[in-house]
Amino acid sequence: MKQHIEETLELLSKRGIKKPKIGLILGSGLGVLADEIQHSIKVPYQDIPHFPISTVAGHAGQLVFGELEGQSVIAMSGRFHYYEGYSLEAVTYPVRVFKALGVEQLIVTNAAGGVNTDFNAGDLMIISDHINNMYQNPLMGANDPELGERFPDMSSAYSEKLRSLAKNEAAKLQLNVQEGVYVANTGPCYETPAEVRMIRTIGGDAVGMSTVPEVIVARHSNMEVLGISCISNMAAGILPQPLTHSEVIETTEAVKADFMELVKSIIREMI
């Protein structure tokens, strides 16, 4: 792992990427925020040693480094998923690279199905906690103490300080944001109505197919994390209509202005 990280860093350094403090992982339909990064350096994933390649519509598949709201940032415009056939070690490898580059704070975003019936498609939800329903963990196997401790604490996986900052900035922008628990399933199929009822019963407010592995590795790496979900649709069984990925992209397109303004205002006040 460490040798692979060094080889990745060597390529990124040659491309001019150095010492960002804030990392961004941009989910389905949310990669438009990367276009706001100024003085940007863009590196396609296929050019980066040991990086997987994103295969999902709505994911650009490139790293973008530069300046956003006066902060040095690096963004994944498109992420990797377990359901694409990658191991969780591969899915979370970019988080390891972010840490090695110097990232101290990570913002993870996703498009998620609304399980809480008080939510509506188009809501933004600040993630307060998560439930790992993937039955897999990216930290399984031998642990390298230089990367993190064997048994990392997850009692505060999502920074209370950053969540408070996000809520304060949303209030300034007069955005009505939700807050809740994100449940990660493996995918790629959407949940059944019975599974959605189960998720609601165990305390989930939104459900998706990403984010949790990356957050686990970020906390293992002692990074501070903020998570934001775009509720792209109501989960199965809540409304009498089928679920499609095109609906996800359509909803994220509709809320992209609010999403971008919120994240930019948060970044402006971070660190």
C-alpha positions in Angstrom: 0.0 0.0 0.0 2.7 2.5 1.0 4.7 1.8 -2.2 1.6 2.3 -4.3 0.9 5.6 -2.5 4.4 6.8 -3.2 4.1 5.9 -6.9 0.8 7.8 -7.1 2.2 10.8 -5.3 5.2 10.9 -7.7 2.8 11.2 -10.7 0.6 13.8 -9.0 3.7 15.8 -8.0 4.9 15.9 -11.6 1.5 17.2 -12.6 1.8 20.0 -10.1 -0.4 18.8 -7.3 0.9 19.5 -3.8 -0.4 19.9 -0.2 -4.1 20.5 -0.5 -5.7 20.9 2.9 -9.3 20.0 2.0 -10.5 17.0 0.1 -13.8 16.6 -1.7 -15.5 13.4 -2.9 -18.3 14.3 -5.3 -21.1 11.8 -5.9 -23.5 11.2 -8.7 -24.5 14.4 -10.5 -22.6 16.6 -8.0 -19.2 16.7 -9.8 -20.2 20.2 -11.2 -18.6 21.7 -8.1 -15.2 20.7 -9.4 -15.8 23.2 -12.3 -15.7 26.0 -9.7 -12.1 25.2 -8.7 -9.8 28.0 -9.9 -6.3 27.6 -11.3 -7.2 23.9 -11.7 -5.0 21.0 -12.5 -7.1 18.0 -13.8 -5.7 14.5 -13.9 -7.9 11.7 -15.4 -8.1 8.6 -13.2 -6.7 6.4 -16.0 -3.5 8.4 -15.8 -2.9 7.8 -12.1 -1.0 4.7 -11.0 -3.1 2.3 -8.9 -6.4 4.3 -9.3 -9.5 2.5 -10.5 -11.6 4.0 -13.2 -15.1 5.3 -12.6 -17.7 3.5 -14.7 -20.9 5.2 -13.6 -22.9 7.8 -15.5 -22.7 11.2 -13.9 -19.1 10.7 -12.7 -16.5 12.6 -14.7 -13.6 10.4 -13.5 -10.8 12.8 -12.7 -8.9 14.5 -9.8 -9.1 18.3 -9.8 -6.6 20.3 -7.7 -6.7 24.1 -7.2 -8.2 26.8 -5.2 -11.8 27.1 -4.0 -13.0 30.0 -1.9 -9.4 30.8 -0.9 -8.6 27.3 0.1 -6.3 24.7 -1.4 -8.5 21.7 -2.4 -8.4 18.5 -4.2 -11.6 16.9 -5.5 -12.6 13.5 -6.8 -15.0 14.3 -9.6 -16.6 10.9 -9.5 -16.0 8.1 -7.0 -15.6 4.3 -7.1 -18.1 1.8 -5.8 -18.0 -1.7 -4.4 -20.7 -2.8 -6.9 -18.4 -1.9 -9.8 -16.4 -4.9 -8.9 -13.6 -3.2 -7.0 -12.4 -4.2 -3.6 -13.1 -1.8 -0.7 -9.3 -1.3 -0.5 -9.4 0.0 -4.1 -12.6 2.0 -3.5 -10.9 3.9 -0.6 -7.4 4.1 -2.1 -7.9 7.8 -3.1 -8.6 8.7 0.6 -5.2 7.2 1.5 -3.7 9.3 -1.2 -5.5 12.5 0.0 -4.1 11.9 3.5 -0.5 11.4 2.1 -0.9 14.7 0.2 -1.7 16.5 3.4 -5.5 16.7 3.4 -6.8 17.3 6.9 -10.5 17.7 6.3 -12.7 15.7 4.0 -16.2 16.5 2.5 -18.0 13.5 1.1 -21.1 13.9 -0.9 -23.6 11.5 -2.5 -27.0 11.1 -4.0 -29.2 9.1 -1.7 -32.7 7.7 -1.5 -34.9 9.3 1.1 -36.1 6.8 3.8 -37.4 9.4 6.3 -40.9 10.2 5.1 -40.5 13.8 6.3 -37.9 14.3 3.5 -38.6 15.3 -0.1 -36.6 14.7 -3.3 -34.2 17.7 -3.7 -33.5 18.0 0.1 -29.9 18.3 1.3 -29.1 16.2 4.3 -26.1 16.7 6.6 -25.0 13.2 7.7 -25.0 12.9 11.5 -24.0 9.2 11.5 -24.0 6.1 9.3 -24.9 2.4 9.3 -22.6 0.1 7.4 -25.0 -2.4 5.8 -22.4 -3.6 3.3 -21.2 -6.5 5.4 -17.7 -5.6 4.4 -15.1 -3.2 5.9 -12.1 -1.6 4.1 -9.9 -2.1 7.2 -10.1 -5.9 7.1 -6.8 -7.6 6.8 -3.3 -6.7 8.2 -3.2 -3.2 9.7 -0.3 -0.9 9.1 0.1 1.3 12.2 1.7 4.1 10.1 -1.7 4.4 8.3 -3.8 4.2 11.4 -4.6 2.3 14.5 -6.0 -1.3 14.5 -9.3 -0.4 16.1 -10.3 3.1 15.2 -13.1 4.8 17.1 -16.2 5.6 15.1 -18.3 7.3 17.8 -17.8 10.7 16.1 -17.3 9.6 12.5 -18.8 12.9 11.2 -17.3 16.0 12.9 -19.7 17.8 15.2 -17.7 21.0 14.5 -18.1 20.7 10.8 -21.8 19.7 11.1 -22.4 22.8 13.1 -20.6 24.9 10.6 -22.7 23.4 7.8 -25.9 24.1 9.6 -24.9 27.7 10.3 -23.9 28.3 6.7 -27.2 26.8 5.5 -29.1 29.2 7.8 -27.2 32.2 6.4 -28.1 31.0 2.9 -31.7 30.5 4.0 -31.5 26.8 3.0 -33.7 24.3 4.8 -31.3 21.4 5.3 -32.1 18.0 6.9 -29.9 16.0 9.2 -29.9 12.3 9.6 -28.3 8.8 9.4 -27.0 7.4 6.1 -27.2 3.7 5.4 -24.8 2.1 2.9 -25.9 -1.0 0.9 -23.7 -2.7 -1.7 -26.0 -2.0 -4.7 -26.3 -1.9 -7.6 -30.0 -2.6 -7.4 -32.2 -0.3 -5.5 -33.8 -1.5 -2.3 -37.1 -3.3 -2.1 -40.0 -1.7 -0.2 -39.5 -4.2 2.5 -35.8 -3.4 2.8 -36.7 0.3 3.0 -39.0 -0.4 5.9 -36.2 -2.3 7.6 -33.8 0.6 7.1 -36.3 3.0 8.6 -36.8 0.6 11.6 -33.1 0.4 12.4 -32.7 4.2 12.3 -31.8 5.1 8.8 -33.0 8.4 7.2 -31.3 7.9 3.7 -29.9 5.0 1.8 -27.2 4.8 -0.8 -24.3 2.7 -2.2 -21.2 4.6 -1.2 -19.6 7.0 1.3 -19.3 4.7 4.4 -16.1 2.9 3.2 -14.4 6.2 2.4 -15.4 7.7 5.8 -14.1 4.6 7.7 -10.7 5.0 6.0 -10.8 8.8 6.5 -11.3 8.3 10.2 -8.7 5.5 10.3 -6.4 8.2 8.8 -7.4 10.7 11.5 -9.1 13.1 9.0 -12.0 15.3 10.0 -15.2 14.4 8.0 -18.3 16.2 6.8 -20.9 14.3 4.8 -23.7 15.8 2.7 -26.4 13.8 0.9 -28.6 15.0 -1.9 -32.0 13.3 -1.5 -32.4 12.5 -5.1 -35.6 10.4 -4.8 -37.8 8.8 -2.2 -36.8 5.2 -1.6 -38.9 2.3 -2.9 -42.4 1.9 -1.6 -42.8 5.5 -0.4 -44.1 6.8 -3.7 -46.0 4.7 -6.3 -43.3 5.0 -9.0 -40.2 3.0 -10.1 -36.7 4.2 -9.4 -34.2 5.1 -12.1 -30.7 6.5 -12.2 -31.9 9.2 -14.7 -34.1 10.5 -11.9 -31.1 10.8 -9.6 -29.2 12.9 -12.2 -32.3 15.0 -12.9 -32.8 15.9 -9.2 -29.1 16.6 -8.5 -29.2 18.9 -11.6 -32.2 20.8 -10.1 -30.5 21.4 -6.8 -26.9 21.9 -7.9 -27.0 25.7 -7.3 -28.0 25.3 -3.7 -25.5 22.4 -3.2 -22.7 24.4 -4.7 -23.4 27.6 -2.7 -23.6 25.6 0.6 -20.4 23.6 0.0 -18.5 26.7 -1.1 -19.7 28.7 1.9 -18.6 25.8 4.2 -15.2 25.6 2.6 -14.7 29.4 3.0 -15.0 29.0 6.7 -13.1 25.7 7.2 -9.7 25.2 9.1 
